[in-house]
């Protein structure tokens, strides 16, 4: 093979690898973000004290004394 053919083949392989890496990063980015952030969120939530239950607006008695 001539040098020009070898360089052409290497260029094609390089473009294929670059395209594969580009598509893989687009697909893997959001997946890794969800996986990594969910672990941090669980850790942060476990450190917080339990919150009291929220009042239901229909059960509130507004305007009635006592």
N, C-alpha and C positions, 0 to 999 in steps of 0.2 A: 504494500500500500504506500502511496505517496504521502508526504508530510501534510499536504493539503487535505487529503482524505482523513487522516488521523485527527487533525485539528477539527474538522467538520464533525466527526463522530464524537469527539470529546465535548464539543459545543452543544450538540444535540442531547447528550447524556446530562450535561450540566443544566440545560434548560428544563429537562424532564424532572430532575431532582429539585430544582428551584420551584417549579410549579407544584410538585407534590408537597414540598415544605410549606408553601404559601397556603394551599388548600387545607393542609393538616393544622396549621396554626389558626386559621379561621374557624375550623370545626372544634378544635381542642380548647381554644381560649374561653368561650363561655362555659364549657363543661368543667374546666379546672377552676374557674372562678366560683361556680356554684359549690363545688366540692370543698374548696379551701375556705370559703366564707361560711359555709354551714358549720364546720367544725369550730370556727371562732365564735359564731353566734351562740352555739350550745354552751360553750365555756362562759361567755359573758352572761347568758341568762341564768346559769346555775349559780353565779356569784350574787345575783340580785335577790333581795328579800322578797317574800311572797306579798303580792299586792292584795288589799281587801277587795271583795267583789263589788262591782259597780252597781249603783242604784238603778233600778228600772224606772224610767220616766213615768210610766203608767201607774206605778205604785206610790208616787209622791203625792202628798196631800198639800197642795198650795192653797193659801187663803183661808185655811181652817185653823183656828187657834188651838193650842194645847196638844 
